[in-house]
Structure formats: structure tokens, C-alpha cells
């Protein structure tokens, strides 16, 4: 601003009318909580100007403090770190410029943090859910951003745990889906089929079709589509939300008829995802024989009739029904299906056989004769009907020769390749010799069954032989297994055969599961030890220790069977229940020989402890064994539900030591988690206090995990790699609580982070501030397993503790250990005060650069300023400027601080004055500050008593200087040009300057004379009159002639050319051209135009010699900057009569006009004589030079 002062001192002023305004009456801004927000506001100036901007609150930092131009953008930062949500920061921006001082109010409202999205600002989970629904990719980027928890979860510990557990970049959208479901912000998408099956009747060509899937809900999903049948081709192999129109999706498929096999074809289109298991069934009816509908019906009815006949036959043969009932049922079946089968030959023959059995040969003969021709003709086309005809006819004829002939004939048919079970059956019952030779018959049966025969009639025939001759049952291969299975199904195995089967199995080295299942059934049927022993022997040998085998093993033990490792397998096969009561031999055995796995030992010992009342005698023997086992497992860190019972009964304080204390500290928090869904592979646990996730593998759907806090997130890792929280059926069962007290465990060196977390919370809740507790807190700060936010929480406890201590030893090492970044502002401020309390000024200063100094107790902060000012040798710094301003605003300061501010403070006029006044009262040299205050106030157009006060003090100490001249010119300009009254001190200083011959700007002299013209009696003082005469002579010499000079004519000599003159004045920029346009006495209708005389300070003049009665009409035009401005017209009626002083020729002439007007002829004569005498004297005395 020195250039500005130089211009002022020379009387150079900015005459351009400049206006500065803000776009908007008030600056409003929503600022995010706990953040520093940057924004801007705009200023508009009518002409280019310079200036500075200040804020009334130190939390508002001006980035662009100095500016220049017309369209101006002012950037600023608002520190919202100590504001609460919905709290407003009110204040004002103060703009100091050549256009004056402008105050712009501001209002900054603290709101929750947000992120800008395509839907607008998003700041909560409702906004995020909407964004995920409409723009999932954009939502995914936000979901995985570092600020997600801070903005959308507000660092809620429980929600943050769920978020940390579920987020997985590899499964991005699935993570969001599971997260929103877990928080009940949406429901899982579900699906159903509009139809589950479609049937096609004999398609002749390829076809395309579709089925409809309906979904409920919205979200990200992927459905896998598959079909194993070659004749089905799918358009897509997966579906997602883009494949649905609304809630409907049509899934297209193609049927390739060339790939259909004979008969009916079936296909299943599978729709699969983690929680979707839908099947769409396609059935294609393809009849390669192209049977007519009637033939199809007859064929179907015949098959149904045959089936019923076979079932009735088996019931009769196995003595389930009597012969009379059998005959009756056969006839009912034939009568029922006779018409629909169009007289099927086989059914007629069955009816004929029933008549033969009941001795109704006549009726049988009629049927035989009826079908004879057709039956004999079917020898090659239907050998079964043919053979059956021969059999029934032989029964009717009862002829040995005929029967032998038939036997040979049927045998020939069978051996020629027609080996159907029906023909074999006929052969069996024709040939009585085969009945005697059971072995041959078994060979025949084994042959036909091995070739795929599944007729229950053949199974029955084989079973009948085994039942009657168990010794023929020598092996248990596929044929025998099928026959035995048939027998078991029909409860038709005899006891001797059951014994024989058990003996066969007993001889085997290894028995199959099917063979063992047969033994179980047989044992349950007959309860024979001869069956039980081989069964249990093979169960143990095969290691089959499932719970359903435990019953048989226990029976074997009770019966005293000597089977190797039977006791071990008994324990391992026991249901894991404390309701189980062990047989005494079991307990006796394991007292002396215990080679069980640790899991089985744990079960055994837990059962004994839980049933000690039942095992009174045995318990004493086991007590020491169990305790030793518990101690051993504590060292190994083994835990399951059985061990929890053991630990509860055994664990005492004296058993805790350094070797096991760490594991025991976990036991208090152990939970058993059971998950039924086999697609879940592990349990995932996230604690707020731990940095990473903990994964626990599920074994047979069970795992044991420590849950240390109530807000822990329990989630599940599924086989598809996605971690889920909801929709997984599970059970959480706490096993142990308060096994060993925390106080007992605190005596040992425990590294278990879960225990440390709970110990820390417990200690803090109790207000424990012992060295041990503080050491534990510090250990947490350096533990890499702990979450950073938890460390910040513990760090805050430590900060509060040391803050309350005020001063303490080893402060520097303590401060080095504490976390110092990303703290809550409250903790940051406390940390600064801790450093200040312990004279760690450099650390305090460094912390202040991150957290600011607002809020630090001012008296403590003053120590820091003393340190910084002294160490930096009073050099300026941005941070020190802030601290100094903050302290001064809180009225806390000392001499060094004020000296610093004297040199470097930059603030609004009001604050500048306060600083100046304070420094003055403090007795400091305010010379430099006074100059800065005076310059800034003049620059911004201030005109008040404060400026005068500062100047007066400055002048009283330093007299006339450049800044004094500028100040005098500034006030003179305001007085002459702007019409503002100046303080009397201004005129006194000007007068002194004149007396001392100090050069001032011309406008200062004009102001001095104008002020005296208002009180001309002041010129009675001779010295002042002399000074005034000196000034007026100087100004007139420079042709600066102004109208108010006439007021001084009684005391000062006016130049001859000024006496009697009328001077018109116009104010405008010295750079402009000012014209006067006038008409005198209405002598013309046309205005006369003349250029007005200009001055350096913008006062334009024009002189007229008017006489009494003259009338002057005039106006001004001002030209400059490409425009011309016309003023309003004015009129002067000249009626003045001059006084006795400073009279000239024009005065005499004017008196003549006035006397004539008044008809005062005597005066007129006297004045005319005087004028003529004076005119003669002048002509005689002065001669015109002609150079």
C-alpha cells in the first residue's frame, strides 16, 4: 500500500465511483462434521480494485486473502472439527478494499458427512440402499471406499463389525447384498417357477419353448442353469437381474428330437444358487411302436393284470393267504381285466388253472378248447403263452406221457434261447425231478437272475430252496444278496437260514455295508448271539462307529464277547449325550487300559463327571485320571463341549500357571457353534477391537470359537466364497463363563488379545489407573492384532489420564508412545496441553498443525507462543499468526506476543484498532502499527474518530512524515470533494505545515481555507491571517479560484481578477473533460459552451462577471471513459451588492446598475464619477506592453 500512500500525499485520488458487492446477501454452506471444508464466494466490482478479506471467526481461514480485479473469487476453509451436528457457525467476512469496507454475513451449518452420487448427496444407509438399487456399480465403489464406515455407519461398532466381516472385493455385489440383508435394509431375493413340469406328446420335429421364473424382491443375484440331457439345449447357462423384465424371466430351451431315445424321455433343468434349488421337469412321450390308443390301453391293462396275479401267487406261496382266497382273487382279477384286455390268452389260461385246482375240469376244458388254436399258433410269436398252455393242459389231462412230452417240448423252447422266467417256472412245475435236485434248480435261478431277471417269483423260488436247505447258502454274492433282500422285505427268511447267513458273513475277512445291514435286520428278527457276534466283529473291524451301531456294540460287551477294541469302538459310537450310562465293564476296562482318542477320552470323562452320582464306586478311581487329563489338555489348548464339562469340574485357581494361563483366558468366552448347512465351510468372527477377521473351520458342522464382546459380528464363509450373515440356520451355545476370575489371570503374562480387550474395558470401567493397567493399555497400542479404532479408544483413556496428571516424569517418552494422528479433536487438544504442561513445545506445535490450537487453554498456549517467538527470533509463521490472533481474541497476551502482532498482524479495521489500542496501553512503540492502521483505514475509506485517534497519536510522536501528508490529503479530499466534516486536528496540522513551509497537496490548502471561510473571524489573529493570505495567493497563482474565497474578502486581499467575479464549480475526475453550457439573461435560445478550468483534486471552475439583475441559466457535461454525463440545469439571479473591501471596476459598474434600478440618482452620479476618475488614473499610470 506504499504506492497508495505516495499518491495520496501528492493529492492523487481515485475519483471513479467503485461499487463492490457479494453475489448473495449471505454466504451459506453445509460443512461436514469433523472435517475441514473448502468453498468460495464471489465478489463483483464495478471497476478493477484491490483489497483484502478477513473472517470474524478463527475457524474460518481465508485462502485468497488479497485480491484484485472485478470478478473476484474468494476461497476459504471452515474448520468443522469442534462443531456438533446441526450446530451453526455464524459470523461475517470483512472485505477491505478501495470501495470501502464491506461486511458479508456467513452461516455454516454442520451436517453429517456425505458423498456425492448420481442421485445426489448420500449420507445414510437409506440413501446408499437406493443407490445400490439404481446404480450398483457406483454403489460398489462407495461401499469399498475408506470413508464408508465413517459416512454411512457413523462408526457404529456393531454395524462396522458386520461391514468388515462381509466386505469382499472378489464378491463385490454379493458383499453389498449380504450387508444390506444383514441390516434389514432389504430382503433376500426369492424365486419360484410358474409351472414345474411340462409334457410333450410325440414331437415330430425340433422345437423351442420356455418356462417362466418369478422373483420377489430386488438385488444382485446369479442363478446357474444346467441340464444333463443331450436333447435339451439351454439358451443361457446363468441368469441375473438384467435378464428379468420386472419380476418375470422367460427361460428358453430347445428340444432336439434326433437325440431322443426310445420310449419316454425325461429331463430336469436345474436352477441353482446358494439359497435357490429349483427344478423344471420336461417329459417327452415317444412311442416307437406307434401303437394305437386302444392297443396302448389293452397293453397297459394286461401288464397291470399280470402284476396283480404275481402278487397273489406270492402271497399264496408264502402262506400269507389260503388257497381258497388265492383262487377267489385270481378269478376276480381275470374278470376285472378280461374285457379291457380283449380276452388275453394268459388271463384265460390263469382262469383255467384255477378251475383245475378246484376240480372244475369241465370249465377248464372249455377254456382250453377256446384258446387252443390261438395258443398253439403262438409257439414262435409268444412262447410264454404257448408254454403256459401246455402246462395248464397237462394239469387238466393228468397224463404222464403227455407231461413228459410237454417237459421235453418246454425244455427245448427254453434252451433254444427263450429263457424267460415264466417258461423256467413252467419247467420247474412240470418236472418233479428238478424239485428233488435243489442244486440244479438253484443254478437255473442264479443264471436267469444274473442275466437281469427281477421277477419276485424267481426270488421266491430261490429263497424257498435256501429256507428248506440252508446248507446250500455257501456264499453271499450278488445273487444271494438279492434273494436275501427279497426274503427280508417279505419277512420270509427262516431262523436256520439266518444262522447260516451269519456264519457265511463271519467267515469273511471284510463285510460290506449291505451284508452288515442284513445281519442287523436278522439280529433284530431273531436276537441270536450267533448273529450278533459276527455283526459286531465286522463293525469294529471296519471301523464303523456311527451312533446306530452303538446298540449292537453295547450288547456284545454286556454279553461278554471277546472282540478286539470293542470298548474303544463302543465309546466312539456313543451318542454324545450325558444321558448315556456306560456299562460297568466299560468303566472297568478304561481304568487300566485307555488308548482312546482325546475326543473320546473327553467324552468318557465328561460323562463320568456329569453322572458321578450314578458311578459312585468308579468315580473315585477316575478322579485323579480326569484331573491329569485336564491339565494335559490345558497345555495343549484343547476345547470342545465335553472338555468344557471337565474344565468346569476340575479347574481351580491353583492349577493356573504361566503354561496354561493364556489358554484358560480364552475359556471364559468359548461358544459352540453348530451349522446344519453343509455348504457353510467356516465361521467368521469380527470384533470391533481386532484388526482382522478370525476364521474357524467347521468340522462336521461344529466349531468352538471365543466371542469376546456382545457386538461381535458372527458370519459364515460359504462354499461359493461369499461370506453371509443372514439365512444361515445355526445355534450358538455358550460353554463356559467366569471359569477363572480376571484378577487371577492378571497375575500372568497373557498375550490373548480377547482377554486383553475385556481386561482393558473392565479396568477402564473401574477407574483402575495402576501402573499395571497403564502398561496393559500401552501394550494394546503397539499390538499389531488390535484394530486402530480400538487403539484410539485406549489411547484416549491414556491421554485423559496424563492430561489430569498435568505434569509428570518421562513425558517425552510417554508422548512418543501415544498415538498422535487421526485422533478426535478433543484428544488432540488435550495432547497439545499435555505437551505444553511438560514444556514439550516443539511437540505441541507439531500437534497443533494437525488439530489446530482453538480450544487449547489460552494461558497454556501463551507459553508456546513465547517459545516460538523467542526461538524463531520473532520471524513470522502462519501457525503463529493464528495462535496470536486466537490468544488476542481471548484477551490473553504478553509483551512478546504483542510485539509479534505489531509486526505481522493482518486483520479487519476493527481488530486492527483493538490491537493498536492494546499495544498503546501496554506502552509499546506503536509507530509501525499506527502507520499500517492509518494506511488500511484510508485505503478502505474509513472516516471516524478511531482513525483520527490513531493519527493524532502518531503525529504527536513523529510530526510531519509522508504518511502524515497522505492522511491530510485524504481528509481534505473527503471534506472538499465528498463533503465530509474533518476533525479540527487536521486543520491544525495543515496550519502548522504551512507555517513550517512543509509542502502539501493543493487540496490540503483548499480545505484549510474552506474551513477558515466557515469561521472568518479566526483571521483576526495576525499570524493566521498571514498564513491564509500566503495560501490564497499560492492558489490563485495556480489559477485555483473557488467561490468561497469571497467569504474571506474582509480579511484577505483577493486578486484583482477575482474581485466581483462569480465562480461556478463542478466535481469530477481530473481525467475527465468538463464543459459549462450557459445562457446569459436569456439573450439567446442557444447555450454557449466553454471548457472549465481543472484542478488535480477534481474541482472544475469557471468564472463569470455578473452584474446586478443578471440571470444565468447553465448546466455541466462531463466526458470520460467513453461516455458523457449531463447535469441538471441551474439558474443564478445576481442581486448581490459588493461591500467596501476589495472593490474593483466591476463593483462600481454594478453599483451604477443597482442605483439606476433603485432610482437613486445622487448615488448613481457619485459612483459614475468615481469610476471615471479611477479609469483615468489607471490609463495614465499603466501602459500596455507590446512584446
NORPETA-V988884 format. One record per helix or strand of 2 or more residues. SS is the DSSP state (helix for helix, strand for strand). FROM is the first residue (numbers start at 0). LEN is the number of residues. If there is no record, write none. Layout:
SS & FROM & LEN
SS & FROM & LEN
//
This chain:
helix & 1 & 8
strand & 19 & 3
strand & 25 & 7
strand & 35 & 20
strand & 59 & 3
strand & 65 & 14
strand & 87 & 10
strand & 99 & 12
strand & 114 & 3
strand & 119 & 3
helix & 124 & 10
helix & 135 & 8
helix & 147 & 5
helix & 156 & 10
helix & 168 & 14
strand & 189 & 4
strand & 196 & 5
strand & 206 & 10
strand & 222 & 4
strand & 231 & 3
strand & 237 & 2
helix & 240 & 3
strand & 247 & 8
helix & 256 & 3
strand & 264 & 9
strand & 275 & 10
helix & 292 & 25
helix & 322 & 16
helix & 344 & 13
helix & 360 & 17
helix & 382 & 15
helix & 399 & 16
helix & 420 & 10
helix & 431 & 5
helix & 437 & 13
helix & 455 & 13
helix & 469 & 3
helix & 477 & 12
helix & 494 & 12
helix & 512 & 14
helix & 528 & 13
helix & 546 & 12
helix & 565 & 8
helix & 583 & 9
helix & 597 & 13
helix & 615 & 21
helix & 640 & 10
helix & 652 & 3
helix & 660 & 7
strand & 669 & 6
strand & 679 & 7
strand & 693 & 4
strand & 701 & 5
strand & 712 & 6
strand & 722 & 2
strand & 729 & 5
helix & 741 & 4
helix & 752 & 14
helix & 770 & 12
helix & 787 & 18
helix & 810 & 7
helix & 824 & 13
helix & 840 & 11
helix & 857 & 14
helix & 877 & 12
helix & 894 & 10
helix & 908 & 13
helix & 926 & 13
helix & 944 & 14
helix & 961 & 15
helix & 983 & 12
helix & 1001 & 13
helix & 1015 & 5
helix & 1021 & 16
helix & 1042 & 6
strand & 1061 & 6
strand & 1072 & 8
strand & 1087 & 4
strand & 1098 & 6
strand & 1110 & 10
strand & 1122 & 4
strand & 1129 & 4
helix & 1144 & 14
helix & 1160 & 21
//
